[in-house]
Amino acid sequence: MTDTAEKIDYSKTLYLPETDFPMRAGLPQKEPELVKRWQEMNLYKKLRASAAGREKFVLHDGPPYANGNIHIGHALNKILKDVITRSFQMRGYDSNYVPGWDCHGLPIEWKIEEKYREKGKNKDEVPVNEFRQECRDFAAGWIKIQSEEFKRLGITGDFDNPYLTMNFHAESRIAGELLKIARSGQLYRGSKPIMWSVVERTALAEAEVEYADVESDMIWVKFPVVEGPAALADAFVVIWTTTPWTIPGNRAVSYSSRVSYGLYEVTEAANDFGPRPGEKLIFADKLAEESFAKAKLQYKRLRDVTADDLAAITCAHPLASLGYDFKVPLLDGDHVTDDAGTGFVHTAPSHGREDFDAWTTHSRLIEARGISTRIPFPVDDAGFYTADAPGFEGGRVMDDNGKKGNANEIVTKALIETNTLFARGRLKHSYPHSWRSKKPVIFRNTPQWFVYMDKDFADGSTLRSRALKAIDDTRFVPGAGQNRLRAMIEQRPDWVLSRQRAWGVPICIFVDEEGQILQDDGVDARILEAFEKEGADAWFAEGARERFLGEKANEPWKQIMDILDVWFDSGSTHTFTLEDRPDLKWPADVYLEGSDQHRGWFHSSLLESAATRGRAPYNAVITHGFTMDEKGEKMSKSKGNVVAPQDVMKDAGADILRLWVMTTDYWEDQRLGKAIIQTNVDAYRKLRNTIRWMLGTLAHDKGEVIAYADMPELEQLMLHRLAELDELARESYDAFDFKRIARALIDFANVELSAFYFDVRKDALYCDAPSSLRRRSSLAVIRMIFDCMVTWLAPMLPFTTEEAWLSRNPTAVSVHLEQFPAVPAEWKNEILAEKWKKIRAVRSVVTGALEIERKDKRIGSSLEAAPVVYIADPELLKVLEGQDFAEICITSDITIRGGEGPANAFRQDDAAKVSVVPKLAEGRKCARSWRITTDVGSDPEYPDVSARDAAALRELMAIN
């Protein structure tokens, strides 16, 4: 050994990876530092400046309620929005995200009332604008908290200037939208049965209820026939209902001309009350047996009862003796079936939409029979019976806590006393509850303000027809959302806008004694100007009526004090954000929310915009599912299965949460729990290590540009894969299919980079001479891979990619100011890709054979091997010509032979024409590269290294 060789520490002559990018991410500590950095440098402002003049891409934020800490649903939603916004920003758009909050309505008002109740304070004793200020302060406090929580998730947006429905300008614009609808003749005051919360004392929309199982009283009631065919003169029509308390509101019985009915006679009775032998009863034939069994009766069928027979029947009310001395007609209804009950539907137009529709549809028939069509108001806003429920005044359907009152009991008792109860029982079924108070609602007739769905506008269209056309013109992701929203619009009743609350934008109109709306430009202008300067509180201020009416104050105009449905507020956000902000545009490119918003924000935004602008305020609607626990069960505190985003960030980091969002099928319901989080931690660690190795290797990169044509085939192959991934990334981001790109990049990093390309090229990268084209080409390709991978991942993993980018480019501002790299078309080479697919298939057989050798401890590493590979396919043998297959298989040597190998050779089922005979490499182990070759010592100056390594050392020494 020469003196030169004795002095060399070969490890210091290798181009080993060097990087400060830590293997352990430490995301819970690192991420807050990056959030602070972005805030201090005002990254949002820099993004806007860098995108000035570009085509705008706008995702309009659906506003969450400002009434509590964010939950996992918020995290999923905001991460998806952030990824979309960032991905378009990095693809040449001005993609501005403006967060917003829904600040009005019951979610916030309810919180203030809870505080009042805790202190024994009565809300109604507090001046309304004082109460409204408390609501405003409450909302502002939670907006600040939620903003910080969203930013901790890595969300970038205009958090310094969000849109808030309680801002004065927003309240003025919301009021202006209402006045537009009023001016178009589409706003009217009507009396219809609507869902009503006794607990919250307000009307509710479908979007404000959820369904839960309850056990209800059910009764079968006899209606005596008083007019009709002689054969039915002494019969009873029997109805069934799960709401006994609605019997005082009964005004008709509905049947179906498509159902078969019969007249039945009781032959034996084993019950304590109800029908006696000889009584005649009319039932749907399919339901008679079940009904009689319930009442413990024996019976016989006497005859058919035709649709004409039923149409001629008029009944008496079962409680006629208590003051319900009016006739009860039978009405043919499409909603009646013989699936359950009796085949007859108790029709109380005060307490159900279908009942109301049946009553109003047949109003002429009813009037022709001399029956009043007036719809009563049997129940008040507190759930008490009114004078329209004679005999039951003071009874209560539900109390202030949502508990069942005595209404069912007293009505059932009265039916027994009048001998009109057929049977009774209990039934467990799904029933609507307020999603705020979690208490059951009731259906009650009450005057409210509505928007017509089917009244013609000046152009002959209706709100329903406009909305349906807009749905057809909108892109839905996934596509099933289109049918869901369409079905809801097709079936929905008129839009009820009024709420009997205090916190919100008022229905700022005046009406005369006939209910006609005042239409006066001056009055409207004064209202909107006041709201713009003072907010909607101006409507409730002392002297507001006189101020707004001006010279009309002496006329008998009544000021409406109801407030708008909060969904009208959020449905109007497109006006004061998309239209009014110069940094946005109308319509939005995308709305994205959970699937429940087909009946919520997607729905109300569509109706509001269609009513005032004739089309939807969005071009595309994206829907995500809900997050369940790992067993697929709904998360709830009582089950202890809630996963809080704050906990995930504290323990693992926001990028782990974001990686979960990116790899899950968010269009459907997703699952999340400790095991799933750990799976994402493991996937993240592998991805991070790939990035770390690139950073370490690129520490030796001098930025040299190597012409594509001069690169070895393997480097050209990797550039081909970059070209394929570039297409996939852009297509996937366009399709909002994040799991596709995330999965592709993770697999690329693990399978094609770490387990193949990097593994193959490590020897050249670490050991080749500085002038080696192979090494220099590999460095250039890894540089390109790094730039592409990190920028493609940046929308998904903003913290990790920022850390990596700054580690590679210390003087850079932020990766998020970069664009996706332009990938040359010439990199795409399908012929080369097909060739290397075959090469890798042969490599797979070699590595399979060596794995057995390693397992059986005949070799320690693949560099100890020099296998013989037999190729029986001449075409495949030709593919391997000119390849350094030993390098590709990471062996010290390899021999390729044509023909079949010996019988004991290693083979794989998927490569029948390839067989491998493992052999040990001949020669000595190179002290620098650890390869075993026969030329170790061939250079007398470096007697313990191979000729390749000796030449590299000589070149290195000359440089140094």
CORNOR-V510021 format. One record per backbone hydrogen bond with DSSP energy under -0.5 kcal/mol. CO is the residue of the C=O (numbers start at 1). NH is the residue of the N-H. E is the energy in kcal/mol with one decimal. If there is no record, write none. Layout:
CO	NH	E
CO	NH	E
This chain:
2	6	-2.1
3	7	-1.4
4	8	-0.5
5	8	-1.1
8	10	-0.9
9	12	-2.0
10	13	-1.6
11	14	-0.8
14	16	-1.6
20	22	-0.6
23	25	-0.6
26	29	-1.3
26	30	-2.8
27	31	-2.7
29	33	-0.8
30	34	-1.7
31	35	-2.5
32	36	-2.3
33	37	-2.2
34	38	-2.8
35	39	-2.0
36	40	-2.7
37	41	-2.4
38	42	-0.6
38	43	-2.6
39	42	-0.6
42	46	-2.0
43	47	-2.6
44	48	-2.0
45	49	-2.3
46	50	-2.6
47	51	-1.3
49	52	-1.0
51	54	-2.3
55	94	-2.8
57	59	-0.5
57	96	-0.7
58	60	-0.6
58	589	-1.8
58	590	-1.7
60	592	-0.6
64	102	-2.7
65	67	-1.6
71	75	-2.1
72	76	-2.6
73	77	-2.3
74	78	-3.0
75	79	-2.4
76	80	-2.1
77	81	-2.0
78	82	-2.5
79	83	-2.5
80	84	-2.1
81	85	-2.6
82	86	-2.8
83	87	-2.5
84	88	-1.9
85	89	-2.0
86	90	-2.3
88	91	-1.4
88	93	-1.8
89	92	-0.9
90	820	-3.0
93	95	-1.1
94	57	-2.0
94	96	-0.9
96	98	-0.6
97	99	-0.6
97	158	-2.1
98	61	-0.6
99	163	-2.2
100	64	-0.8
101	103	-0.7
101	165	-1.9
102	66	-1.4
105	108	-0.8
105	109	-2.3
106	110	-3.4
107	111	-0.6
108	112	-1.8
109	113	-2.3
110	114	-2.1
111	115	-1.6
112	116	-2.0
113	117	-2.8
114	118	-2.1
115	119	-1.3
116	119	-0.5
116	121	-3.1
117	120	-1.1
121	123	-0.6
122	125	-1.5
123	126	-1.8
127	130	-0.8
127	131	-2.3
128	132	-2.5
129	133	-1.6
130	134	-1.6
131	135	-1.9
132	136	-2.4
133	137	-2.7
134	138	-2.4
135	139	-2.5
136	140	-2.4
137	141	-2.1
138	142	-1.7
139	143	-2.3
140	144	-1.7
141	145	-1.6
142	146	-3.1
143	147	-2.2
144	148	-1.6
145	149	-2.0
146	150	-2.8
147	151	-2.4
148	152	-1.9
149	153	-0.9
150	153	-0.7
150	155	-1.7
151	154	-1.7
157	159	-2.0
158	161	-1.1
159	162	-0.5
163	101	-1.8
164	167	-1.6
167	171	-2.7
168	172	-2.3
169	173	-2.3
170	174	-2.8
171	175	-2.2
172	176	-2.2
173	177	-2.1
174	178	-1.9
175	179	-2.3
176	180	-1.9
177	181	-1.9
178	182	-2.5
179	183	-2.5
180	184	-1.6
181	186	-1.8
181	187	-0.6
182	185	-1.5
186	452	-2.2
188	190	-0.6
188	450	-3.5
190	192	-0.6
190	448	-2.9
192	446	-1.5
194	444	-2.2
195	204	-2.6
196	198	-0.8
196	442	-2.5
197	201	-1.5
197	202	-1.2
202	197	-2.7
204	195	-0.5
205	208	-2.0
206	209	-1.5
208	435	-2.0
210	433	-3.2
212	431	-2.5
214	216	-0.6
214	429	-2.7
216	427	-2.4
218	425	-2.5
219	241	-2.3
220	422	-2.9
220	423	-1.2
221	239	-2.4
222	224	-0.6
223	237	-2.7
224	316	-2.5
227	314	-2.2
229	232	-1.9
230	233	-1.7
232	235	-1.8
234	280	-0.6
235	225	-2.5
236	282	-2.8
237	223	-3.0
237	239	-0.5
239	221	-2.1
240	346	-0.5
241	219	-2.5
243	246	-2.4
244	247	-1.8
246	249	-1.4
247	250	-1.9
251	329	-0.7
252	347	-2.3
253	331	-2.6
254	345	-2.5
255	333	-3.4
256	259	-1.5
260	285	-2.5
261	305	-1.9
262	264	-0.5
262	283	-1.9
263	302	-3.4
263	303	-1.1
264	281	-3.1
265	300	-2.0
266	278	-2.8
268	298	-2.7
276	279	-2.1
279	266	-2.5
280	236	-1.5
281	264	-3.2
281	283	-0.5
282	238	-1.3
283	262	-2.5
284	287	-1.5
284	288	-0.9
285	288	-0.6
285	289	-0.5
287	291	-2.1
288	292	-2.8
289	293	-2.1
290	294	-1.9
291	295	-1.5
292	297	-2.4
293	296	-1.2
296	270	-2.4
298	267	-2.6
298	268	-1.1
300	265	-2.9
303	263	-2.9
305	261	-0.7
306	310	-2.2
307	311	-2.4
308	312	-1.1
309	312	-0.5
310	313	-1.4
313	330	-1.2
314	226	-2.7
314	227	-2.0
315	328	-3.2
317	320	-1.8
319	322	-2.1
319	324	-1.3
320	323	-1.6
323	325	-1.0
324	317	-0.5
324	326	-1.5
326	317	-0.8
327	329	-0.6
328	315	-3.2
329	253	-2.2
331	255	-2.4
333	336	-1.2
340	343	-0.6
342	284	-2.6
344	240	-0.8
344	346	-0.6
345	254	-2.6
346	348	-0.7
347	251	-2.6
347	252	-1.6
347	349	-0.6
348	351	-2.8
352	356	-2.6
353	357	-3.0
354	358	-2.5
355	359	-2.2
356	360	-2.7
357	361	-2.7
358	362	-1.5
360	363	-1.3
362	366	-2.6
363	367	-2.6
364	368	-2.3
365	369	-1.0
366	369	-0.7
366	371	-1.9
367	370	-2.0
374	376	-0.6
378	386	-2.7
380	383	-1.9
383	397	-3.4
384	380	-2.8
385	394	-1.0
386	389	-1.7
389	392	-2.1
392	395	-2.7
395	385	-2.6
396	407	-2.0
397	405	-2.6
399	402	-2.0
403	399	-2.5
406	410	-2.4
407	411	-2.2
408	412	-2.4
409	413	-2.2
410	414	-1.8
411	415	-2.1
412	416	-2.0
413	417	-2.2
414	418	-1.7
415	420	-2.8
415	421	-0.8
416	419	-1.3
420	222	-3.4
420	422	-0.6
423	220	-2.8
425	218	-2.4
427	216	-3.4
427	429	-0.6
429	214	-3.0
431	212	-2.1
432	441	-1.8
433	210	-2.7
434	438	-2.0
439	434	-2.8
442	196	-3.4
442	444	-0.6
444	194	-2.2
446	192	-1.2
448	190	-2.6
449	497	-3.3
449	498	-1.1
450	188	-2.6
451	495	-1.9
453	464	-2.5
457	460	-1.8
461	457	-3.4
462	466	-2.8
463	467	-2.3
464	468	-2.5
465	469	-2.1
466	470	-2.3
467	471	-2.0
468	472	-1.8
469	473	-1.5
471	474	-1.3
475	621	-2.8
477	623	-2.7
478	481	-1.6
479	482	-1.5
479	483	-0.7
480	484	-1.8
481	485	-2.5
482	486	-2.4
483	487	-2.4
484	488	-1.7
485	489	-2.4
486	490	-2.7
487	491	-1.5
488	492	-1.5
494	496	-0.6
495	451	-2.1
495	497	-0.6
497	565	-2.7
499	501	-1.2
499	563	-2.5
502	504	-0.9
503	105	-2.2
504	506	-0.5
505	564	-3.3
506	508	-1.8
507	509	-2.4
509	560	-2.1
510	518	-3.2
511	558	-3.5
512	515	-1.8
516	512	-1.9
518	520	-0.6
520	524	-2.6
521	525	-2.4
522	526	-2.1
523	527	-2.1
524	528	-2.5
525	529	-2.3
526	530	-2.1
527	531	-2.4
528	532	-2.1
529	533	-1.6
530	534	-3.3
530	535	-0.6
531	535	-1.7
535	538	-1.9
536	539	-1.7
537	540	-1.2
537	541	-0.7
538	541	-0.6
541	544	-1.8
543	547	-2.3
544	548	-2.5
545	549	-2.6
546	550	-1.9
549	552	-2.1
550	553	-1.9
552	555	-1.8
555	557	-2.4
558	511	-2.1
562	507	-2.7
563	499	-2.4
565	568	-1.8
565	569	-1.1
566	570	-2.3
567	571	-2.2
568	572	-0.9
569	572	-1.2
570	573	-1.2
572	575	-2.0
572	576	-0.8
573	577	-1.1
574	579	-1.7
575	580	-0.8
577	581	-2.1
580	582	-0.6
581	584	-1.7
588	619	-1.6
590	60	-2.2
591	622	-3.0
593	624	-1.8
594	597	-2.2
595	598	-1.4
596	599	-1.3
597	602	-1.3
597	603	-1.2
600	604	-3.2
601	605	-2.5
602	606	-1.7
603	607	-2.4
604	608	-2.6
605	609	-2.3
606	610	-2.7
607	611	-2.2
608	612	-1.6
609	613	-3.4
609	614	-0.9
609	615	-0.7
610	614	-0.8
617	588	-2.8
619	475	-2.4
620	591	-1.9
621	477	-2.8
622	593	-1.9
624	595	-1.9
626	628	-0.6
626	670	-2.0
627	635	-0.6
628	672	-1.8
629	632	-2.0
633	629	-3.0
636	640	-1.0
636	641	-1.3
642	644	-0.6
644	647	-0.6
644	648	-1.8
645	649	-2.6
646	650	-1.9
647	651	-2.3
648	652	-3.3
648	653	-1.9
653	656	-0.5
653	657	-1.3
654	658	-2.8
655	659	-2.3
656	660	-2.0
657	661	-2.0
658	662	-2.5
659	663	-1.7
660	664	-1.0
664	666	-1.7
665	668	-1.8
666	625	-2.9
668	625	-0.8
670	628	-3.8
673	677	-2.6
674	678	-2.4
675	679	-2.0
676	680	-1.8
677	681	-2.2
678	682	-2.5
679	683	-2.1
680	684	-2.6
681	685	-2.4
682	686	-1.8
683	687	-2.0
684	688	-3.1
685	689	-2.3
686	690	-1.8
687	691	-2.1
688	692	-2.8
689	693	-2.5
690	694	-2.0
691	695	-2.5
692	696	-2.5
693	697	-2.5
694	698	-2.9
696	18	-1.8
696	699	-0.7
697	700	-1.7
698	701	-1.5
704	706	-0.6
707	710	-1.1
707	711	-0.7
708	711	-1.3
712	716	-2.0
713	717	-2.7
714	718	-1.9
715	719	-2.0
716	720	-2.1
717	721	-2.1
718	722	-1.9
719	723	-2.1
720	724	-2.2
721	725	-2.7
722	726	-2.5
723	727	-1.7
724	728	-2.3
725	729	-3.4
726	730	-2.3
727	731	-2.6
728	732	-2.8
729	733	-2.6
730	734	-2.1
731	735	-2.0
732	737	-2.5
733	736	-0.7
736	738	-1.0
737	741	-1.1
738	742	-2.8
739	743	-2.4
740	744	-2.1
741	745	-2.5
742	746	-2.4
743	747	-2.6
744	748	-2.4
745	749	-2.4
746	750	-2.5
747	751	-3.1
747	752	-1.0
748	752	-0.6
748	753	-1.9
749	754	-2.8
750	755	-1.4
752	757	-2.7
753	758	-2.6
753	759	-0.8
756	760	-3.1
757	761	-2.6
758	762	-1.2
761	765	-3.1
762	766	-2.7
763	767	-2.7
763	768	-0.5
764	768	-1.6
766	15	-2.3
769	772	-1.9
772	776	-2.6
773	777	-2.8
774	778	-2.1
775	779	-2.4
776	780	-2.1
777	781	-2.4
778	782	-2.8
779	783	-2.3
780	784	-1.8
781	785	-2.9
782	786	-3.0
783	787	-2.4
784	788	-2.5
785	789	-3.3
786	790	-2.7
787	791	-1.6
788	792	-2.9
789	793	-2.1
790	794	-1.1
791	795	-0.6
793	796	-1.0
793	797	-3.2
797	801	-2.2
798	802	-1.3
799	803	-2.4
800	804	-2.5
801	805	-2.8
802	806	-2.4
803	807	-1.6
804	808	-1.9
805	809	-3.0
809	812	-2.3
814	817	-1.4
815	818	-1.8
821	823	-0.5
822	824	-0.6
824	827	-1.4
825	828	-1.6
829	833	-2.1
830	834	-2.4
831	835	-2.1
832	836	-2.5
833	837	-1.5
834	838	-1.3
835	839	-1.9
836	840	-2.5
837	841	-1.3
838	842	-1.9
839	843	-2.4
840	844	-2.2
841	845	-1.1
842	845	-0.5
842	846	-1.9
843	847	-2.9
844	848	-1.7
845	849	-2.1
846	850	-2.5
847	851	-1.8
848	852	-1.2
849	853	-1.6
850	854	-2.6
851	855	-2.5
852	856	-2.5
853	858	-2.7
853	859	-1.1
854	857	-1.3
861	864	-1.8
862	865	-1.7
862	892	-0.6
863	932	-0.7
864	921	-2.9
865	892	-1.4
865	893	-1.1
867	869	-0.5
867	895	-2.3
868	870	-0.5
868	917	-2.7
869	897	-3.2
870	872	-0.5
870	915	-1.9
871	899	-2.3
872	874	-0.7
873	877	-2.5
874	878	-1.9
875	879	-1.4
876	880	-1.0
878	881	-1.2
880	883	-1.8
883	885	-1.8
884	888	-1.9
885	889	-2.2
886	890	-0.6
886	891	-2.8
887	890	-0.8
895	869	-3.8
895	897	-0.5
897	871	-2.8
902	905	-1.9
906	916	-2.0
908	911	-1.7
911	908	-0.6
911	914	-1.7
913	872	-3.0
915	870	-3.1
916	906	-3.2
916	918	-0.6
917	868	-2.5
919	866	-3.2
924	933	-2.3
926	930	-1.8
931	926	-3.4
931	933	-0.7
933	924	-2.4
933	936	-0.7
935	938	-2.1
938	940	-0.7
939	942	-1.3
940	943	-0.6
942	937	-0.5
942	945	-1.4
944	927	-2.8
945	937	-2.1
946	950	-2.5
947	951	-2.3
948	952	-1.9
949	953	-2.6
950	954	-2.3
951	955	-1.9
952	956	-2.6
953	957	-2.8
954	958	-1.7
955	959	-1.7
956	960	-2.4
